[in-house]
Amino acid sequence: MEYWLPLIFVSLMGLALLLYIILDGYDLGIGILLPLATDDEKDRMIETIGPFWDANETWIVLGIGILLIAFPSAHGMILTHLYIPVTLMLFGLILRGVAFDFRVKVTAEYKRLWNNLFFIGSLLAAMAQGWMLGTYVMGLESSFTSIAFSIAISFSLPAFYVVLGCGWLFIKSSGEIYTKAAKWARTAILPMGIGLFLISIATPIASSTIAAKWFTLPAAIGLLPIPLMTGVAYITALWVLSKEEILRAGYGWIVFVCMVVMCLMMALGLAYSIFPDIVIGKLDIWESAASTASLEFALIGTAIAVPMILIYTAFIYKIFYGKSRPLSYE
């Protein structure tokens, strides 16, 4: 158990953060898109995420909680280096939460203010997450290369969220919002693809550790499905967005599925790149793990919490399945 417990916890942490990126990613994307819509469309866009966004953010709490409990030394090292972007992310998420409630409870003259703050909170949180991811991949270094890499991801991740958000609008909306979502997705998907492609090239150049893992035979052959699947998903999404007849037939949801596949492939690639480290080149998961007794105790709570969160999330998505309905705060 001393060997397997850290593996169990790091897998659960990775799963939680992956689900957060997918689930909260689309509602962050919709928040970023908000200024492009009319006042009535803003309400309808918020309706598509209203029942879900609280549940979506539960996963980041779980992921960071596992990091703190199971890998305390890694938690201290990561949070120390990422103190500013973590603070900005939390500020953005708090601002989103406040704006979400206040925008429907204020008079019309102040509604625009809270809509703008919802947008600012969404963009701030997305960019901060991109910066955190870039710095983490670079091993928490503060070099010029690391900073440039973090900046690149801090712009690419919001673009990814925007396309993911458009995919969600395809699933939950209809009419003019559906049409506009196609236009927004076409605008964002090209820079997103270029950004992710450049980052995928820059990553092994910037990190010799990652380069050694990806470009050494026979591993390089075995890893080919990851970039191939990512490319196929991206091209499929691009093709669907270029075909008006497919979108009109109601198959826009394919774009969302493609973004989820891309996210999953990128997560698998990142996991392979850093394993067995939890901080690249500094700590592996066994060095940073809490004592076996602590992990065994924490496993009991985790075994209860994770299924409950999964059931709660699945229940919410089942209850509010289908096209969105007018959101009520009563």
N, C-alpha and C positions, 0 to 999 in steps of 0.2 A: 504493500500500500504506500510505502514511503516514496516509491518511484512513480506510482500511478496517480496519486492524489493531485500533484501539481499539474499533470497532463489533463486531468478531468476539469480542474478549475480554469486552466488557460483555454481549454476548448469551450467551456461555458461562457467565459468572458468574450472570446472571439465571436461566438454565436450572438451574444447580446449586442455587441457593437455592430455586427453585420445587420441584424434586424433593425437596429436604430438608424443606420445609414439609409436603409431601404424605406422604412416606414415614416420616420420623421423627415427623410430627405424629400419626399414628394410634397409634404405640407410646407416645408421651408421653401421649396421651389415655387409653390403657389403664392406664398407670401412675397417672394421676389418679383413675381409677375403682377402683383396687385396694381401698381401704378399704371399699367398698360390698359386696364379695363375701365369701363364706365362705372358710375356709382352703383347702378343696379347690378351690373356684372360682378362688382366686388362682393356684394352680398351673396350672390349665387356661388361664387368661388369659395367664400368662407363656409358656406353651407356644405360643400363637398368634404371639408376636413373637420367640421365642427364636432361630430361624434367621436373622432378618432385621435385627435392630436395629443390629448392628455395620455392616452394609453401608449401612443407611439414613444413619448418621451420617457416612459417607464424603463425602457431598455437601456438607455444611457446611464440611468441611476443604478441599475443592476450591474452593468459592465464595470463602472467605476467602483461600485461597492465591492465586487469580487476582487478587483485590483488591490483595494485597500486591505481587505481581510486576508486574502490568500497570498499576496505578494507585497508585503508592506515596504520592503526596501526599494523595490521597483517603483511603487507608488510615490514614495518620497523623492526619488531621483527624477521621475518623469514630471511630477507636478512642480518640482523646483525649477526645472528648465522651461516648463510651459506655463508658468504662473500667469503671465500677462495674457496670452491667447485664451487660456481657460477662463480667466476673469472676464474677458470680453465676450466669450461665448455665453457664459452664465448671464451676463448683463443683457445680451441679445435675447436669450430665451425668456428671461424675466420680463423684458420689455414686450415681447410677443404676447405673453400670457396676460399682462395687464391690458394691452391694446385690444386683445381679442374680446375681453369682457366690456371694456369701456366704450368701444366703438358703437355699440348698440344701445348704450344707456345715456349717451350725451345728446345734447341738442344738435341739430343739423349743422350748425356753424362750426362745431368742434369735431364732427365725425371725420372730416378730411384729415385733421391733425392725427387722430388715432389710427387711421388707415396708413398714413405716412410712417408713423412710428412702428406699426406692424411690419411694414416693408423694411424699415431700417433694422429692426430687431432680427428679421429673417436673414437679411443680407449679412449683417454683422456676425451672426451665429455661424452661417455657412462659410464665410471667409476665415473666421477663427478656426473652425474645424479643419479647413484646408491647410492653414499654417501649421496647426498641431500635427497633422498627418505628415506633412513634408519634413518637419523638424524631427519627428520620431523616426521616419525612414532613414534620415541622415545620421542616426545614432545620437541625437540630441547635441550635435555639434553647433558651434556658432560661427563657422567660417563663412566666407563670401559665397562659396558654392552652396552651402546649406541654406543660407538666407535666400539666394536666388531660386533654389529649388522649392522652398516653402512658399515664396511669392507666386510661383507658377501654379502650384496646386491650390493656393488660396483663390485663384481666379478660375481654375478649371472645375473645382468641385461645385461652386454655385451654378456653373453652366450645366453640369450633370444633373443637379437638383432641378433646374428649370425644365429640362427634358423629361425627367421623372415626373415632375408636377404636371406637365402637359399630358403625359400618359395617364395620370390619374384623372385629369379632367375628361379625357376620352372615355374613361370608364363610368364616371359619375355624372357627367353633364350632357346636354344636348343643345341644339339650336346654335345661336350666335357664339356662345362660349366654346362649343365644340369646334366651330370653324376657326375662331381666333386661336385656340390652342394649337391647331395644325400650323398656323402661320408662325406662332411663337416658337414652336418646336423646330420648324425648318430653319429659323434664324439662329437658334442656339446649338443645334446638333453639329453643325460644321465646326465652329470654334471649339466646341467640346471635344470632338474627335481629334482635331489637330492638336489641342492641348494635351490630351491623354496620350496621343502617339509620341509627341515630343518628350513627355515625361517618361514614357516607357523606354525611350532611347537614352535619356539622360540618367535614369536611375542606375543602371550598371556602370555607366561612366563615372558617376559621382561616388558610387560605393563599390569598392573592389571586392568586399565580402559578398555582396549580392551578385556581382558579375561572375565570381568563381562558382557560385551555385548554379547559375543559369547556363553558363557556356562551357561546361565540362561534360564530356561524354561519359557514360550514356545518358546522364540526367537531361541533357539538352533535348534529346529525342523524346524522352518520356514526358517532358513538359510542353511539347508542341501543342497538345490539345487546348491548353489554357489560352495562349494568344490566338489560336485558330478560332476557338469558340467565341472569344471576345470580338474578333473581326467579323465573324458571321453574324453575330447579334447586332453589331453596329450597322453593317451593310443592310441587314433586314429592316432595321428601324428606318434607315435612310430611304430604302425602297418603298416602304409602306407610306411614309410621309410624302413621297413624290407622286403617289397614285391617288388622285382625288376620288376615284370610284371605289377604291378599297376603304377609304376613310368614310365616305358617305354610306357604305354598306354596314358600317358599325364595327369595323375591325381595327379601330385605332388602339384598342387595348393591347395589340401586339407590340406597340412601341413600349408600353410599360413593362411587358414581359421581357423584351429585349434588354431594357435598362437593368432589370433585376438580374438577368443572366450575366450581363457585363459586370455588375457589382459583385456577384458571386465569384466569377472568374478572377477578378482583381483581388478579392479577399483571399482566395486560395493561393494566388501568386505571392501575395504579401506574406501569408502564413509560411509558405515554403521558404521564402527569402530570409526570414528572420529566425526560424526554428533552428536550434532549441533556445535561442536567446529571447529574452523578453525586452531587453534593451540591447540593441545591436552592438556587439563588440565590448559590452560592459558587464552584463548580467545574464545568466541563463535562468530558465524557470526553476531549476532546483536550487540554485544559489540564493535566489530571491524569495523562495517560498517560506511561508510561516512554518512553525513546528508541526510535526505530524499530528500531535494531539489537537492542536488548534484547527488544522484542516479537517480532521475527522469530526470535530464538533461543528465547524462551519458547514460541512457537507450535509448535515441533518437539516439545517435551516434552508440551505440552497435547494435540497431535494424537495422541500415543500414549496418554496417561493417560485422556482422556475416553472413547474407545471401549472401553478395557480395563475401566473402571469400569462402563460400560453393559453390557458383556458379562457381567461378574461378577455384577452385580445381576440381570440377566435370568436367568442360570443358576441363581442361588439361588432365585428365585421359581418357576422351572420345576421344580426338584428338589423343592421343598416345596409344590407346588401341591395344592390341595384342603384338606379339613378337617385340623386340626392333630392330631398324634400326641403321645404322652407324650414330654416333653423329657428327654434324657439328657445328663449332664455327664461320662460316662465316656469 
